[in-house]
Amino acid sequence: MASNAQVAGYLLEEVVVNLLSNSGYRILSFEDDPNLLVEGPNGLRVRGRGADHQADALGDLAIHIPFSDPIRLFVEAKCVALPVGLEVLRNAHGVVHDVNEYVHQTSPSALGGLGKRVQYRYSIFSTSGFTANAQKYGIAHQISLVDLSDGYWSAVSTVLKQAAMQIRAIQIPTGMSVSAAARQALRAALPYRLNAFRPVASPPDVYPPFWAWATSVVDTIWESLGGTDEFLLGFLDAPFILTLKAENLREMKRVIEQEGNSIPVRIYFSRRGPLDEDWVIEPRDGTAFFRLTFPVPRLVGQALLATPQENMRSAAGQFKRQLMSEITVYVDGRAVRLIYDPSETPVLVH
């Protein structure tokens, strides 16, 4: 049987899958692409030029970028005690290089040697953050690092580790994989809670005792994160990805339908300064109210700590101007640009 740490990692993968599903990615299974994917004993594997490689999760970007092969995201989820180190990043770099070298030649005689190609990217989600060397390596080799160790995410690893321990008390039929059954139940339960809807009975393909456990776990995660309409990923021209907690998402969707895919916003610190609590994104003109909050990105926080105290606010403002002038989020599969322009004075009416 898998260890508690391994099961906690599997559960984190399901939380990440839910995030990706809400951020423009379609989660893949073997049946989606049997030419490039392999169904291994421990899950999905991706064909590479030199070897096949295990994937915690694999997502297809729903939007096809012109003059580019389709984008496919390799996802690795780490629910461990220590910050993720350089060796994990080196492995990720090797995996991406190998799978991007693989070409499947479906029928060389019919296609003249042409085969399906996709462009792989790699992202690592970690509940314990990353070492300084790992961060530098990730930036240099364009490996996306998503730090889930700060702010409202800091309690998630504790919840998942406790949930992994609770599984031990569940009686399961002989031959059933605890990890697989737990992941299946959690994957089914996550959308119900985040959409404020949870059926009384378990889905037909979910073992009922695991359904009761999964819905309890989702409730605990939701409460530990302070309650929210939904979580979104924010993509920007910077070596980090924002994890955004959405408040009043329905109003945000209304604004998108009325105003289109570009929304002017303001960004500010929720408390005393740039390192205190969360940063906040709100509509610039104040005519509508929704709020997105996110923890201070680790790389930004480290840079600000190296700044003299009297210059910290101006340095934070420079980071916002240079790195957060445009943040892309996906809402119901629709790409939305949040435009930050500090030269415009916001008019707040709420």
Residue, then its C-alpha position, 0 to 999 in steps of 0.5 A: m500500500a502507498s505511504n501517507a506521503q504518496v497518497a497525499g501527493y496523489l490527492l494534490e494531483e487531483v486538486v491541481v487537475n481541477l485548477l487546470s480544468n478551470s484554466g483552459y486545459r483539457i485533462l488527457s487520458f490514454e484514449d485521447d492519444p494512444n499514439l503518443l501516450v502509454e497506459g502504464p501500471n502506475g498511470l499515464r506515460v508519455r512517449g519520448r525519444g529515449a524512454d517513456h515518462q510518467a506524468d502526474a497529469l497531462g493537459d492539452l491547451a484548448i486554444h491552438i496558438p498560430f504557427s505553433d504545435p499544439i501545447r501540451l502541459f506536463v504536470e508534477a505535483k509535490c506534497v512533501a515536507l522540504p522545498v523542491g530542489l534542483e534535482v527535480l528541476r533537472n529531471a523535468h528539463g530532461v523529460v521535456h527535452d526527450v518527449n519533444e524529440y519524439v515523432h510518431q510516424t503513423s504511416p510513413s508511406a502514406l504521410g511521407g514520414l510526417g507524424k503528429r507533433v505537440q509542444y510539451r511544457y512542464s509545470i511543478f506545483s509544490t506545497s513546500g515551495f522551491t529552493a533558490n537554486a531550483q527557482k533559478y533553474g526553472i527560470a532559465h529553462q522555462i519550467s513553470l513553478v507554482d508555489l502553494s506554500d504561502g498564504y491561504w494555500s499553506a494549510v492545504s498540505t496539512v489537510l491532504k496529509q490528514a486525509a491520506m491517514q483517514i483512508r486507512a480506516i476505510q474498509i475496501p474490497t479485495g483487489m481495489s487500489v486505495s490510491a486509484a479509488a481515492r483519486q476517482a472519488l476526489r476528482a468527482a467531488l471537487p467540482y460539486r463543492l466548488n460549484a456549490f452543488r453536492p448530490v446526496a448519493s455517490p456517483p455510480d462509479v465511485y465506491p460509496p465510503f470513498w465518496a463520503w470521505a472525498t466530500s468531507v475532504v473537499d469541504t475541509i479544503w474549501e474551509s481551510l482556503g477561506g471559502t471561495d467561488e472558485f480558484l483561477l490561475g493567472f498567467l503573466d510575463a513573469p517566471f511565476i504563475l498566480t493562484l487567484k482566489a475569486e470572490n463574486l465570480r458571477e459578477m466577473k462573468r457578467v462584466i466579461e459578457q458586457e465588456g468583452n475579454s479585456i478588463p481594466v483593473r487595479i492591484y493593491f496590497s490588502r493590509r499595510g504593505p507589499l509583504d503583508e497578507d494578500w494582494v488584491i485585483e479589483p475592477r478599476d472603475g468601481t462600477a462592478f464588484f468582484r475581487l481576486t486575491f493572491p499571496v505575494p509571489r515567493l520570487v517577488g517577496q524575496a526581491l522585496l526583502a532585499t530592498p531597503q525598507e524605505n524603497m519597498r513600496s516603490a519597488a513593489g509598484q515597479f514589479k506591478r508595472q513591469l510584470m503584472s501589467e497584463i494577467t490572463v485568466y480563463v473563465d469558463g474556458r474563455a481567455v480574459r485579460l486583466i489590464y493594469d495601468p498605474s497611470e490611470t487614476p481609479v474611480l471607486v464607488h463601492 
